[in-house]
Amino acid sequence: MVELQGLRVAVVAGEASGDILGAGLMRALKARHPQIEFIGVGGPLMEAEGLVSIFPMERLAVMGLVEVLGRLRELLARRKALIETLIAARPDVFIGIDAPDFTLNIELKLRQAGIKAVHYVSPSVWAWRQKRVLKIREGCDLMLTLFPFEARFYEEKGVPVRFVGHTLADAIPLQADRSAARAAIGLPEQGCVVALMPGSRGGEVGRLGALFFDAAERLLQVRPQVRFVLPCANANRRAQLEALLVGRDLPITLLDGRSHDALAACDAVLIASGTATLEALLYKRPMVVAYRVAPVTYWILKRMVKSPYVSLPNLLAQRLLVPELLQDAATPQALVDTLLPLLEEGRGQTDSFDAIHRTLRCNASEQAADAVLGLIEGKLT
């Protein structure tokens, strides 16, 4: 067994979601080894747990092809310098959290230098670009997955893997208090509330915002007492949504953030495909998933993506559990026609949501820490 006194762990996260996961993992590792040392790159939550960040995590948080190309020289230089720094520091293990385009290469280089490498949060190799699994198998001693279907994929490909569960499933209660949530955001306790969640990025809101508002207006004609709630991801999204609401007379409450309050308060959700669908599932709220991308992007993705589903609830259920209305199928009337039955009876979805929640509720940070320490000690299970 490896002596774990003076344990040094290198961790790199590239965005806010990774900072949350990294902080939870670091906390669980510290509980077992209080003298542990953390180096690498992370955000404020990881720094609060003791990480000495080599450079600000914000330098890695780049979205979009054009933005990445504009920063490519800097990103490549930072990755090269980071690899050199970490090889010199000789940590007992390196953990790359998500950000696969940045971290997988680091894992490969460090593993070639004799440093154990872990990747936390699987990229979507099961859906597209499946050849990436070859690089993962070469560069990764252990893959930690949030979802069980991902673990099955890696087992079939010969990659050491551990399903650890999802921290959101640990944090969100099995049964949310709808009345308390409504009181917290100023909605009446009685009556039907539908959450509208057209995405957190400007492009998503641009493609789905007016569509969702058109659907809300049609729903209001059928159900005049319905009210709507919409959590805005940030000030820019709020301004964008307020502009789309000009000239409409919708009984809608816009929130600054507070997506969990919106989900806890509502009866059903009209939602963009993405991580928010997992949150809606965990809050046991019936949902209709919609998504639109540029026509050329959709044409390319249809030929590249291997999965029959796009939304996390369906991927987790491995069946069409929630309706997915994509591209031209996502019309205002289709959204209303699909949502109305769920307002009457959504148990067909929510009973399955509860079973999935319990499967994912594994105390993820503790599971991840156990797996990492097991790898260091050479008794990976």
Salt bridges, closest charged atoms under 4 A:
GLU37 OE1 - ARG8 NE 2.95
GLU49 OE2 - ARG27 NE 3.09
GLU49 OE1 - LYS30 NZ 2.95
GLU74 OE1 - ARG59 NH2 2.80
GLU74 OE1 - ARG71 NE 2.78
GLU74 OE2 - ARG78 NE 2.79
GLU107 OE2 - HIS119 ND1 2.68
ASP141 OD1 - ARG111 NE 3.06
ASP214 OD1 - ARG248 NH1 2.78
GLU217 OE1 - ARG248 NH1 3.16
GLU242 OE2 - ARG238 NE 3.05
ASP256 OD1 - ARG238 NH1 2.95
ASP261 OD2 - ARG258 NE 2.91
ASP267 OD1 - ARG178 NE 3.62
ASP267 OD2 - ARG182 NH2 2.72
GLU279 OE2 - HIS260 NE2 2.98
GLU344 OE2 - ARG223 NH1 3.01
ASP351 OD1 - ARG347 NE 2.98
ASP354 OD2 - ARG358 NE 2.82
GLU366 OE1 - ARG32 NH1 2.89
ASP370 OD1 - ARG32 NH2 2.64
GLU377 OE1 - LYS379 NZ 3.38
